[in-house]
Amino acid sequence: MINRYKAVFYNGMESSSREDSISVEVALSIAVNDQPFTVTMQTPGNEKDLARGLLFTEGIITSQNIQPEIQITGKNSEGHVTSLNVLVPKDLVIKDFANTRNVISASSCGVCGKTSLDECNNKLTNTEILRGEIVPTLFEKVAEGQNDFKLSGGTHAAGGFTIDGEMLTLQEDIGRHNAVDKVIGYLLNNNLLHRVKCLTVSGRISYEIVNKTRMAGIPFLAAVSAPSSLAIDNAQESGITLMAFCRNNKFTIYSNPQQVAFSNIALPAAEVKLNQHVE
């Protein structure tokens, strides 16, 4: 979602009037059974996918087999959705989520709105091997489909792929955590989560993005930028192969490299903390 804004451009020598494409940011309030859960800053569009994915990755609604009714309860003057209410049988919602997340969550950092780092203890059981040669092609497909980013340069993107590199969904948002939640929510809403084996993310990889990947049971996570140390440790412990700096036909594998294979090279032996660059 893009809006046009008038601006003044200065290049060190002269100034000029111009119009820029800017990514729209809107506050979205999410309630569960009429009980407020969070307010997140997001890019308008796919709000129901965002709510479904966020509630799943936060452990509020953990069942993959239900399709909750999601009501639009508010819109602003421009017609953008500003509030949702998710209706779920009470026995499928954790008993008390009032203190699991603060009222306002920034779009830039999903962990900032939380009161603690909630550990996700499940370790993934993965038998799939990812062909390393296809990793650059995943980001080529994402780049091709990033229409909002092409106009504004102000959105992140996340993509969900099969083990063979088929893209099942691409979602853009001003926040990379929101983009991830929109991908997972779309997959849940369309009964496709079982097919996704690799999640790609623009920007850096934080602890919480790994945790969202872990909750969704996705064994491969790839990003354009750097991971944090906590993200690497979390990925290693959970059985996720974390790949970062995926640019210019290169990437670095930081955890569980035994799950990646190349047709023409052999990877070094797996270590607890791997720091090996792959070209």
N, C-alpha and C positions, 0 to 999 in steps of 0.2 A: 504494500500500500504506500503510494507516493503522493506527496503534495508539492506544489511549486511555490517557492518563496522568492521574493525580490531581495536582492543583496547588493552590496558594494564590494567590488573586487579591487585589491591593491597589490601591485607586484613589485613595490619598492621604488618605482619611478613615476607611476601614474595610477589613477583610479578610474573605474568604469562601473556602470550599472549592469547588472546581470540577473538572470533567474536561475535558481538552482533547484534540482530535485532533491527532496528531503524525505527520509523515512518517517512515516507517521508513528507516534507512540501514544497509546491510550491505556488508561488504568482499567483493568478488568477485575471485578470482584467475583470471587467464587465461593459459593455456599454449598454445603452438603446437608440435605434434608432440612433446609431453611436455617441451618446453623453456619454462621460465617467461618470460612476457613482461611482465606488469604486474599490479598489484593496484589496482583502482579502487573508490572508494566510490560506491555506487549504490542506487537504490530497487529492491527486489525486483520481478521480473517482466520478461519479454521479455529475459532474459539472453543468449539466443542471438542475438537481433537486435543487442544492444549489442556483443557480441564481434565479430560479422561487420562491423558498421559501423565499430567502432574499428580493427580490423585493416586495413580498406580505407582509411579516411581517414588512417591513419598510414603508408600505403604498404607495409605488410607483405605483404598479399595484394592485388594490384592488379587481378587479372582479375575482370570482372563476370560471366563466363560459367560459373563453377564454383559448386557448392553443397557446400561442405566439410562433412564430418561433424563435428558439435559434440557432444562427450560431456559429460554432467554428471558430474563426478568428486567432488563434495562438497556436502553440505547441513548446515545447522546444526540445532539442536534444535527450532526452530520450523518446519522444513521449507523454509527459504529456501535457494536455490542459493548456494553460496559458492565453487565452483571449477568451471572448464570447461577442457576440452582440445580444441583445434581441430586436426583431422587434415587435412593438405593435402599433395599431392605436393611433394617437396622442391624441384623445379625451378620451382614457382610461388610460392615464398617467397624474399624477399631473402636473400642468403647469410648476413648477420650482423646480427641485430637486437638482440643482447645489450646494446649500448650506446646504442640509440636512445631508450630510455625508462627512467627510474629504476624501482625496484621498486614504489614506492607512488605512486599518482596521486590527488590530491584531487578530489572531485566538483565543486568550485566552479570550478576553473581547469585546463583540459586542458593548458595549456602549462607549468604548474608542475612536472609530473612528467617533463619532457623535459630532455635534456642540451643541446639546441641548438634554434634555430629552423630547422626544415627547410623550405627553400623548395620550393614546388610550382610548377614552371616552365611548366605548360601554360596557354595562354590560351584561353578559351572562344570558340567560334565560335557566335554566336547570331543567328538570324533572326527570333525571336519578338518581338512587341510586347505588352507588358502593359498592359491598360486600367487606368489609375490609379483609376478609380471602384470597382474590385472589391477594392482593398487593404484598406479597413476591413472588408469582409465576411469576409475570411480570418480576421481576429482575432475576429470575432463567432463564427465556427464553432469556433475553438479554445477560446474562453471557454466556449462551451456544452458542450464535451466534456471540460473539465478537472475530472473528478470528484474526484480526489485533492486538487486545489488548493481546491476548494469546501469540503472538509471540514477541511483542515489549514492552508491558506495557505502551505505549505512546499515546494511542488514547482514546477519549471519545466516548460514544455511546448514542443514543437517540432512543426510540422505540415508535411506535404508536399502541395503542390497542383499541379494542372495549370495550363496557361496560362489556362484559362477559370474557374479558381477551384474546381474539384472537389477536395475533400479526400480523398487516398488513404490517409493514415495520420496519426494523432495519438498522440504518445508523451509521457508524463510521467516525470520523474525529479527527484530532489533536486538533481542537477547539470545545468545547461543544456547542457554539452558531452555528457553522457551521453544527454540527450534527443535531441540532434542525431544522435549515433551510432546510437541506437535507430531513428530514422526512416530513416536511410540503410541500416542493416542490414535492417530490415523490407522496404524497397524492393528491395534486392538479393536477399533470400531469396524474394521473391515475383515477381521479374522485372518490377518496375514502375519501376525507376530511370529508364528512358528517357522515361517519361510526366511526371515531375515537373519543373516549370520554376520553381517558387517555394518557398522554404523560409522558414517563419516561426519566430521564436524569441522566447521571453519573456526579459526581462532585457536586459543590454547585449550589444553585439557586440564580440568580441575578435578579434585577429589569427587565432587558431587556428580560430574558427568560420568565418571567411571561407575559411581554407585547407581546411577540411572540405567546405564548399560547392563550392569550386573542384575538389577531388578528385572529387566526385560529378558534376561537370559541370552544376550547377544555376545558371542565369544570373541569378536574382532572389533576393535575400535581404532579409527585412524583420524588424524587431525593435521591441519595445515601448519599449526604452530607448536609451541613447546608444551610439555607436560610439567606438572609440579611433582615434587618428590613424593608427596602423599598419594597423588594419582597413580604413580608407578607402583608404589608399595601395594595399594589397593588392588590394582590390576593383577599384579603377580599373585597375590593371595587368593584372588577370586577365579583365576584361571583364564583371564582375558588377555589376549595378545594386543598390546598397546603399541601403535605405530604413530610417530609424530614427525614433524618437519617434512610432510609429504608434498614436496615441490620439485619441479624440474626433473621428473623421473627418478627422484631419490627419496628415501625415507629411512628413519631410524626405528628399529624395534627395541623396545625397552622392557618387555616382559613376555614370557612364554613364547620364545622364538621357535620352539619345536613345532608349533602349529602352522608355520609358514614354510613353503617349499618353493625352490626355483628350479627351472629346467636345466640351467647351465652352471650353477654354483652351489656349493655346500655352505651352510651357515656354521658358525662356530658352535661349540658345545654350549648348551643352555647353562646359565648361571642364575643365581638368585637375583642379582642385580646386573643386568646386561647393559653395556654401553658400547654397542657396535654399530657403526654406520654402514648402511647397505646402499649400493648404487645400482 
